[in-house]
């Protein structure tokens, strides 16, 4: 037994292997850790195992781990379920860590859900991988010297955000290396579909967690030169003539079940100014076009049929933005969704002028297809504060909805031609220089149903989406660092 009562050696000390890996395993009871300990006992590179009774998410726990870690590497396992390794897998992780000099390595693995084993690949870490929910898998192999150094730089005690703080501080001085090989097996507890996980970070129940995470990422951005002070350019609304003050933009493809509801809610707005609705159809073949054409009797509707080249959502938006009938302000409405009442367009335009901003983000209600509210309900993105919203935006995976844009500025930026993350990319770019306005009234109903594009994605599509958003963050972060340096 070690001098700490919850530390023990799982094998006789071996001068060749004893200094390679110390393992830190979350502990609830003996039954919960028995199989994991049995698996680790077969690994020659493991010097000792520490059963950690306190939360790994707290700073005090990480300080404790740093104080008792003695081996070259410290393995932190983040789940309470069974863990086992493939043949020579730990040796492989050590070899990659040694060869690359990485501060931390992580690997692809297998998940077991309901007795079925599936591949669980993860993605490469990069500068913009700032999401606090970045998926490393549950096995984190830190170089102990890097872990200890990071912990010495922790000057805030967190209850929820310590592992996030550790990861960012480690990344400031060393690489986080992804081993794209399937090296271990774990049990997956979260069996929800991808679309059911999307809104976890904005659940009001998690507000305390979000506040801590925001503080961590803000301090990280300051450390690497990417933090932006709350100083913004004024928006000078141009004297350019626009026939319409606002345009509701509805890009769509194969939404025969929902496009009619979206168009109807857009055409029935009450405003003190002239507005229109631009529907851009991207080669639908399911009857969507027939539904759109039933509204052509309304002079406010402009129908754009795309050619056969690739557009995606971003490309459809660009066509609408540069349409000669596009208004001064372009307002988003997804083809699945509906404005909550007839005042949404008026509220948008009023907010642009009242808040002098280049972009406005509203608040929405999550519903099922029949407009019945579903958890977590109202999504208002309260984490977007005027002082720190654009910094915190690099941590979260979206900026809220519905969104409105000042068209003369947006025509100089444009949307990336992609079907995912296009609005996030534009929001980050706008916020680099301009304030983003907020409306906390519910502006539209976001309908979640089986035909949502993100309702049930496989792990490879989820990874591709996350990798792209991380790249968006990387590009934006590099631009912000360069902008700060030039000042």
SULMO-V131291 format. One record per backbone hydrogen bond with DSSP energy under -0.5 kcal/mol. CO is the residue of the C=O (numbers start at 1). NH is the residue of the N-H. E is the energy in kcal/mol with one decimal. If there is no record, write none. Layout:
# SULMO-V131291
co: [CO/CO]
nh: [NH/NH]
e: [E/E]
This chain:
# SULMO-V131291
co: [4/6/7/8/14/17/19/20/21/21/22/23/23/24/25/29/29/30/31/33/34/35/36/37/39/40/42/43/45/45/48/49/49/50/50/51/52/55/57/58/59/60/61/62/63/64/65/65/72/72/73/74/74/75/75/76/77/82/84/86/88/89/90/91/92/93/94/95/96/97/97/103/104/105/106/108/109/110/111/111/112/113/115/116/118/120/126/128/131/134/135/138/138/139/140/140/141/142/142/143/143/144/145/146/147/148/149/150/151/153/156/158/161/162/163/164/165/166/167/168/170/170/175/175/175/177/177/178/179/179/181/181/183/184/185/186/187/189/193/193/194/194/197/199/200/203/204/206/207/208/209/210/211/212/213/214/215/216/217/218/219/220/221/221/221/222/227/229/234/235/244/245/246/247/247/248/248/249/250/251/252/255/255/258/259/260/261/262/263/264/266/269/274/274/276/277/277/278/278/279/279/280/281/281/287/288/289/290/291/292/293/295/297/298/300/302/302/304/304/311/312/313/314/315/316/317/318/320/323/328/329/329/330/331/334/338/341/342/343/344/345/346/347/348/349/350/351/352/352/358/359/360/361/363/363/364/365/366/367/368/372/374/376/377/378/379/381/383/385/388/388/389/391/392/392/395/402/403/404/405/405/406/407/409/409/410/410/416/418/421/422/423/424/425/426/427/428/430/430/433/435/435/435/437/441/443/444/444/445/445/446/446/447/449/452/455/458/459/460/461/462/463/464/465/466/467/468/469/470/471/472/473/474/475/476/477/478/479/480/481/482/483/484]
nh: [7/51/2/49/18/20/72/73/47/48/75/25/50/77/52/28/33/34/35/37/38/39/40/41/42/43/44/46/21/47/23/8/51/25/52/53/27/58/162/62/63/64/65/66/67/68/68/69/144/145/22/76/142/24/77/140/26/187/185/89/92/93/94/95/96/97/98/99/100/101/102/143/177/141/179/183/120/186/113/118/188/116/117/113/111/109/129/130/134/136/123/78/140/141/76/142/105/74/144/146/147/148/149/150/151/152/153/153/154/155/158/59/165/166/167/168/169/170/171/172/173/174/103/104/177/106/179/180/108/181/108/183/86/110/84/112/189/191/196/197/197/198/200/202/203/206/207/210/211/212/213/214/215/216/217/218/219/220/221/222/223/224/225/226/227/225/229/231/236/237/328/329/276/249/331/250/278/333/280/335/282/258/259/262/263/264/265/266/267/268/269/271/245/246/248/279/302/250/280/281/304/252/283/306/291/292/293/294/294/295/296/298/299/301/277/279/304/281/306/315/316/317/318/319/320/321/322/323/326/407/247/331/405/249/337/445/344/270/347/348/349/350/351/352/353/354/355/356/357/406/437/404/439/443/444/379/446/374/448/371/368/377/378/366/380/364/384/385/389/391/392/393/394/395/396/132/362/332/360/330/407/410/411/412/413/413/414/418/314/425/426/427/428/429/430/431/432/433/434/233/358/359/437/361/363/340/365/446/338/447/367/448/449/452/455/195/462/463/464/465/466/467/468/469/470/471/472/473/474/475/476/477/478/479/480/481/482/483/484/485/486/487/487]
e: [-1.7/-2.2/-1.6/-2.2/-3.2/-2.1/-4.1/-2.1/-3.4/-0.9/-3.0/-0.5/-3.4/-2.4/-3.2/-0.5/-1.1/-1.2/-0.5/-2.8/-2.2/-2.2/-2.5/-2.1/-1.2/-1.8/-0.7/-1.3/-1.6/-0.6/-2.8/-2.0/-0.5/-2.9/-0.7/-0.7/-2.8/-1.4/-2.7/-1.5/-2.3/-1.8/-2.5/-2.5/-1.7/-1.4/-0.5/-1.6/-2.4/-0.5/-2.4/-0.6/-2.6/-3.1/-0.6/-2.3/-0.6/-0.7/-3.1/-2.0/-1.8/-2.2/-2.5/-2.4/-2.3/-2.3/-2.9/-2.9/-2.4/-1.6/-0.6/-2.8/-2.9/-2.2/-3.0/-2.3/-2.8/-2.3/-0.6/-3.1/-2.3/-2.1/-0.5/-2.6/-2.8/-1.2/-2.2/-2.5/-1.5/-0.9/-0.5/-2.1/-0.6/-0.6/-2.8/-0.9/-2.1/-2.9/-0.5/-0.7/-2.3/-2.9/-2.0/-2.3/-2.4/-1.9/-0.8/-1.0/-1.6/-0.8/-0.6/-2.3/-2.5/-3.0/-2.5/-2.2/-2.4/-2.6/-2.2/-1.0/-1.5/-1.6/-2.1/-1.5/-0.7/-2.1/-0.5/-0.8/-1.8/-2.2/-0.7/-1.0/-2.7/-2.4/-1.7/-1.8/-0.6/-1.0/-1.1/-0.7/-1.1/-0.7/-1.6/-0.9/-1.2/-2.6/-1.6/-2.3/-2.1/-1.5/-2.5/-2.6/-1.8/-2.1/-2.4/-2.2/-2.1/-2.0/-2.6/-2.0/-1.9/-1.7/-0.8/-2.4/-1.1/-0.5/-0.5/-2.6/-0.7/-0.9/-1.5/-1.4/-1.7/-0.6/-3.3/-0.5/-2.8/-1.7/-1.8/-0.6/-2.7/-1.0/-2.8/-1.8/-2.6/-2.5/-2.2/-1.7/-2.6/-1.2/-0.9/-0.6/-2.5/-1.0/-2.5/-0.7/-3.0/-2.7/-0.6/-0.7/-2.9/-2.4/-0.9/-2.6/-1.6/-2.3/-2.4/-0.7/-0.9/-2.0/-1.2/-2.1/-0.6/-1.9/-2.8/-2.7/-0.5/-2.7/-0.6/-2.0/-1.9/-2.3/-2.0/-1.8/-1.7/-2.9/-1.9/-1.2/-2.2/-2.5/-2.6/-0.5/-2.5/-3.3/-1.4/-3.3/-0.8/-3.2/-2.3/-2.2/-2.1/-2.5/-2.1/-1.9/-1.6/-2.6/-2.6/-0.9/-1.1/-2.3/-3.0/-2.7/-1.9/-4.0/-1.0/-3.1/-2.6/-2.2/-3.0/-2.1/-2.2/-1.8/-0.5/-2.2/-0.6/-1.9/-2.0/-1.3/-2.8/-0.7/-2.6/-1.8/-1.5/-2.1/-1.2/-0.5/-3.0/-3.2/-2.1/-2.4/-0.7/-2.2/-2.4/-1.7/-0.6/-0.9/-3.1/-2.0/-2.3/-2.4/-1.7/-2.4/-2.5/-2.1/-2.8/-2.4/-1.1/-1.4/-2.8/-2.9/-1.2/-0.7/-0.6/-2.5/-0.9/-2.4/-2.2/-0.6/-1.6/-0.9/-2.5/-0.5/-0.6/-2.0/-1.7/-1.9/-2.4/-2.4/-2.0/-2.4/-2.6/-2.9/-2.0/-2.2/-2.4/-1.8/-2.3/-2.3/-2.4/-2.9/-2.3/-3.1/-2.5/-1.9/-2.2/-2.6/-2.3/-2.3/-2.6/-2.4/-2.1/-0.8/-0.7]
